[in-house]
Amino acid sequence: MKRFLITFGLLLIFISSGLLFFQWLGFTTESAGEAGGVEVNQSYSIIHQDGRFNVTQTLRLEAPVTAPMTIRWPEGSEDFTCKDDKEKSCLTKENGEFYVNSTYPDLREITITYSLKQSTEAETVLLKNWYPVLSDISTVNTDIQLTEKSLRNGKWIAGYQSSSHKKLDYIDYYFFSGHGEPSDLVWTKEAWKEKKSSAVRVLTEEGESAGFDKLGPFESHTGFVTIILTKKIKPFQSPHLIVMNDASGEQLKGIRQSLMYQTLSAKDEDGWLKELVVGILFNEPPYNAKPAWIYQQLKEGLSPAEWEDLRQKVKGQPVDRVMLDDAVSRVTGFTSSFFSERLKGKEKPLLILKANKPIMINRKPGQLSYISFKQKKFIQFPETVKALGLEVKELGPGVYFTAINGNTLRFYVNEDYFIYNEENYGLLIKPVQTVGDTVYMDVDWFEKLFNVEVIEKENSIEILKEM
């Protein structure tokens, strides 16, 4: 009997451990899916005639979606439809946003159609950002089939390694295939000379050879990028296709950046965050405006040592907002909600890092804000001065008056001076300024003018009056 009880007990422990393991495995798998989005393979069928591009997009899902996906349409697109693999309409619109709302457990395919109008009268036709971007998906591979009925005296070019072109009686047929999101597309009348390596294809105008000798350094890179080397098309850079005027050292940086971009993992909607991470890793501002602004904010907000630490923290990581906020928080010691909160609805947000510690004034807690902004420390004003037991008067909008030990102080918000005993003191900084929606004071000047010491401890920030 005793042996039976021992055996039965061990069996229960084994079963419980197994259940806990599979629960943990399911949790980690679900978390990983949430972090990187549902993986999809996409195919596009494009039919072009007389400046109208009719597009059919098919998404093949590796796992079911669990919530409606927002869809951001290409600029100028129209005639939207969406059907799931049960032939049911799956497109809704709420509060000005479109949603794909099929979420049943066995959903595996979604078909979206739309059309674009674009002038094709120029010598060159460039299709950039011509595809919808859906939330919570990550594209693994993309196929593009393009049927051309009008532009038959030139050639379409994509950035992928795999491409083919058949000239038939009434149409030109193109097929492009590659890793990751859709490539930009270019049509030109030019005849191109091509040289190709494992990572780079260079197209130059007939008779030109400049740039071919630059292929060697990219052989060790993964991914693939196509470069069009010409002075007849305005330069631009994208993850798969780059147009450049010459093969100078500065231009070649863009190739390395695009190849690096293709190695990073992120949801399709976070492609601009991958551009930012590439910029951080290469210590170069990104090409496009949005990630370039964020890059500038990080450069101005972090010290050189913190910046180098950040470059190490983001290396080899799946790219999302949580990872970036966490990396900034760890290197600065301040809490960052920049990517998860401040970017929402703001074109040019400021990097404001907050101390996630209680603030103690003469060993008494105070409900005050303490931040790092552009490598300077600031404390909330005038609330902190009042917490010291001093009277503060607002003489007018952005003008504050106080006195300490018989000396008067007058501050002007966002001005590079203050008035001490009715004498003007000009500074190289603005001692009191608005950061975000709050008025703050530079901590160094706060200590000097109010005879206090600000001590950043591991678990608190102490403000002590000097004797």
VENWO-V297855 format. One record per backbone hydrogen bond with DSSP energy under -1.0 kcal/mol. CO is the residue of the C=O (numbers start at 1). NH is the residue of the N-H. Records with the same first field share a line. If there is no record, write none. Layout:
CO = NH / NH
//
This chain:
1 = 5
2 = 6
3 = 7
4 = 8
5 = 9
6 = 10
7 = 11
8 = 12
9 = 13
10 = 14
11 = 15
12 = 16
13 = 17
14 = 18
15 = 19
16 = 20
17 = 21
18 = 22
19 = 23
20 = 24
21 = 25
22 = 26
23 = 27
24 = 28
25 = 29
26 = 30
27 = 31
28 = 32
29 = 33
30 = 34
31 = 35
32 = 36
33 = 37
38 = 138
39 = 62
40 = 140
41 = 60
42 = 143
43 = 58
44 = 145
45 = 56
46 = 147
47 = 54
48 = 149
49 = 52
51 = 118
52 = 49
53 = 116
54 = 47
55 = 114
56 = 45
57 = 112
58 = 43
59 = 110
60 = 41
69 = 100
70 = 135
72 = 133
74 = 77
78 = 115
81 = 113
82 = 90
83 = 111
84 = 87
88 = 84
90 = 101
92 = 99
94 = 97
97 = 94
98 = 71
99 = 92
100 = 69
104 = 107
108 = 61
110 = 59
111 = 83
112 = 57
113 = 81
114 = 55
115 = 78
116 = 53
125 = 187
127 = 185
133 = 72
136 = 38
137 = 268
138 = 40
140 = 180
141 = 42
142 = 178
143 = 44
144 = 176
145 = 46
146 = 174
147 = 48
148 = 172
150 = 152
155 = 188
157 = 186
162 = 177
164 = 175
166 = 173
171 = 168
172 = 148
173 = 166
174 = 146
175 = 164
176 = 144
177 = 162
178 = 142
185 = 127
186 = 157
187 = 125
188 = 155
191 = 206
193 = 204
195 = 202
199 = 225
200 = 197
201 = 227
202 = 195
203 = 229
204 = 193
205 = 208
209 = 212
211 = 214
212 = 215
215 = 218
216 = 219
218 = 221
225 = 201
226 = 242
227 = 203
228 = 244
236 = 243
240 = 226
242 = 228
243 = 236
244 = 230
248 = 252
252 = 256
253 = 257
254 = 258
255 = 259
256 = 260
257 = 261
258 = 262
260 = 263
261 = 264
265 = 319
267 = 270
268 = 271
270 = 274
271 = 275
272 = 276
273 = 277
274 = 278
275 = 279
276 = 280
277 = 281
278 = 282
279 = 284
288 = 292
289 = 293
290 = 294
291 = 295
292 = 296
293 = 297
294 = 298
295 = 299
296 = 300
297 = 301
298 = 302
303 = 307
304 = 308
305 = 309
306 = 310
307 = 311
308 = 312
309 = 313
310 = 314
314 = 317
320 = 324
321 = 325
322 = 326
323 = 327
324 = 328
325 = 329
326 = 330
327 = 331
328 = 332
329 = 333
335 = 354
337 = 341 / 342
338 = 343
341 = 344
343 = 346
350 = 352
353 = 372
354 = 335
358 = 461
359 = 366
360 = 463
361 = 364
364 = 361
366 = 368
369 = 380
370 = 355
371 = 378
372 = 353
373 = 376
376 = 373
377 = 443
378 = 371
379 = 441
380 = 384
382 = 386
383 = 387
385 = 390
386 = 389
393 = 401
396 = 399
398 = 413
399 = 395 / 396
400 = 411
401 = 393
402 = 409
404 = 407
407 = 404
408 = 421
409 = 402
410 = 419
411 = 400
412 = 415
416 = 427
418 = 425
419 = 410
420 = 423
423 = 420
425 = 418
431 = 442
432 = 414
433 = 440
435 = 438
438 = 435
439 = 381
440 = 433
441 = 379
442 = 446
443 = 447
444 = 448
445 = 449
446 = 450
447 = 452
451 = 466
453 = 464
455 = 462
460 = 457
461 = 360
462 = 455
463 = 362
464 = 453
//
